[in-house]
């Protein structure tokens, strides 16, 4: 788990990404930056930073940041009982996002999983998003993503998010 000093340092970097892209963040949102290390204690390699604007029973909107070469690990949003899994659309605002989903494996992917975690990455259809491009991921679809050398800012528009328990809060 990251300590308060490290949280503050990362949060300041994340605010600079939002500023660079011209995304206005309120003071209240600044103190709600979520930093996820997914329990792996390797935030600069495996992690994700975000602000959630809204998360109702129907919709969710987030602004996510990946630091350079940072990876959001492979996962899916499964259907549970009567609750459909999350459908999400990622729109790249800054940098490059390499998104990997189920489908035909690319021969030479641009990215590699974080060292030592290779066995946990199983999907290799590569989607490359640059600013202004977007891609929709449907419920129950395995996916993972990684930024390029500049890092990335990604807007997420989705159905209700129930992922909150994976994030570390200040």
C-alpha positions in Angstrom: 0.0 0.0 0.0 1.3 3.4 -0.9 2.0 5.9 1.9 0.6 9.4 2.2 3.7 11.1 0.8 3.8 8.8 -2.2 0.1 9.4 -2.8 0.6 13.2 -2.7 3.5 12.9 -5.2 1.5 10.7 -7.6 -1.6 12.9 -7.3 0.4 15.9 -8.3 1.7 14.1 -11.4 -1.8 13.1 -12.3 -3.1 16.7 -11.9 -0.3 17.8 -14.4 -1.7 15.3 -16.9 -5.2 16.7 -16.6 -3.8 20.2 -16.9 -1.8 19.3 -20.0 -4.9 18.0 -21.7 -7.1 21.0 -20.6 -9.4 18.9 -18.4 -10.7 21.2 -15.6 -10.7 19.5 -12.2 -12.5 21.0 -9.2 -10.8 21.2 -5.8 -13.3 18.6 -4.5 -12.3 16.3 -7.3 -8.6 16.9 -6.7 -8.9 15.4 -3.2 -10.8 12.4 -4.6 -8.1 11.2 -7.0 -8.0 7.4 -6.7 -4.8 5.5 -7.0 -5.1 1.8 -7.7 -2.2 -0.6 -7.3 -4.5 -3.6 -7.3 -2.8 -4.9 -4.2 0.4 -5.5 -6.1 2.5 -2.8 -4.6 4.2 -1.9 -7.9 2.3 1.3 -8.8 4.7 2.6 -11.4 4.4 -0.7 -13.4 0.9 -1.9 -12.6 -1.7 0.6 -11.6 -4.2 3.3 -12.6 -5.1 6.7 -11.4 -8.6 8.2 -11.8 -11.3 10.6 -10.9 -14.9 9.4 -11.0 -17.3 12.2 -12.0 -20.5 10.2 -11.7 -21.5 6.6 -10.9 -25.2 6.0 -10.7 -27.3 2.8 -11.1 -27.2 3.4 -14.9 -24.1 5.3 -15.9 -20.5 6.1 -14.9 -18.0 8.6 -16.2 -14.3 8.6 -15.2 -11.1 10.4 -16.2 -8.2 7.9 -16.0 -4.4 8.5 -16.2 -1.7 6.0 -16.9 1.9 7.0 -16.2 4.5 6.1 -18.9 4.4 2.4 -19.6 2.0 1.8 -16.7 -0.3 -1.2 -17.1 -3.9 -1.8 -15.9 -3.9 -5.6 -15.5 -6.0 -8.1 -17.4 -9.5 -8.3 -16.0 -13.2 -8.4 -17.0 -16.4 -7.0 -15.7 -18.6 -10.2 -15.2 -22.3 -10.5 -15.2 -23.4 -11.3 -11.6 -26.9 -12.6 -11.0 -29.3 -10.0 -12.4 -26.6 -7.3 -12.7 -25.0 -7.2 -16.2 -21.3 -6.7 -16.4 -19.9 -3.3 -17.1 -19.8 -2.0 -20.7 -17.2 0.7 -21.1 -16.0 3.0 -23.9 -12.4 4.3 -23.6 -11.6 7.5 -25.4 -8.0 8.5 -25.6 -7.4 12.2 -24.8 -3.6 12.2 -24.6 -0.7 9.8 -25.4 -1.2 6.4 -26.7 -3.2 3.5 -25.2 -2.4 0.0 -26.2 -5.6 -2.0 -25.4 -5.6 -5.8 -25.5 -8.9 -7.7 -25.8 -10.1 -11.2 -26.7 -9.7 -12.1 -30.4 -6.9 -13.0 -32.8 -3.5 -12.6 -31.3 -1.3 -10.0 -32.9 2.1 -11.4 -34.1 4.2 -8.6 -32.6 2.4 -6.6 -29.8 3.7 -3.2 -28.9 3.6 -4.0 -25.2 4.7 -6.6 -22.7 3.1 -7.4 -19.4 5.0 -6.2 -16.3 8.0 -8.4 -15.6 7.1 -11.5 -13.6 3.3 -11.2 -14.4 3.4 -12.6 -17.9 1.3 -15.7 -17.0 -1.7 -13.6 -16.0 -2.0 -11.9 -19.5 -3.9 -14.1 -21.9 -5.5 -11.8 -24.5 -3.5 -10.3 -27.3 -5.8 -8.7 -29.9 -4.2 -5.2 -30.0 -6.2 -2.0 -30.4 -4.1 1.2 -30.5 -5.9 4.4 -29.4 -4.4 7.9 -30.0 -6.1 11.2 -29.1 -9.7 11.3 -30.3 -10.0 7.5 -30.9 -12.2 5.3 -28.8 -13.1 1.7 -28.4 -16.0 -0.1 -26.6 -15.5 -3.1 -24.4 -18.6 -5.2 -23.8 -19.4 -7.1 -20.5 -17.6 -10.3 -19.7 -14.7 -9.4 -22.1 -11.1 -9.9 -20.9 -9.0 -6.9 -21.4 -5.9 -5.0 -20.3 -4.2 -1.8 -21.3 -0.9 0.0 -21.2 0.3 3.5 -22.0 3.2 4.4 -24.2 6.2 6.6 -23.4 4.2 9.8 -22.7 1.6 8.2 -20.4 -2.0 8.5 -21.3 -5.3 10.3 -20.3 -8.4 8.2 -21.0 -12.0 9.2 -20.6 -14.2 6.2 -19.7 -17.9 6.2 -20.3 -19.7 3.1 -19.0 -22.6 1.5 -17.4 -22.5 1.4 -13.6 -19.1 0.7 -12.1 -18.9 -1.8 -9.2 -15.1 -1.8 -9.2 -14.6 0.7 -6.4 -13.4 -1.8 -3.8 -10.1 -2.3 -5.8 -8.9 1.2 -5.3 -6.8 2.8 -2.7 -8.0 6.1 -1.3 -6.3 8.9 0.4 
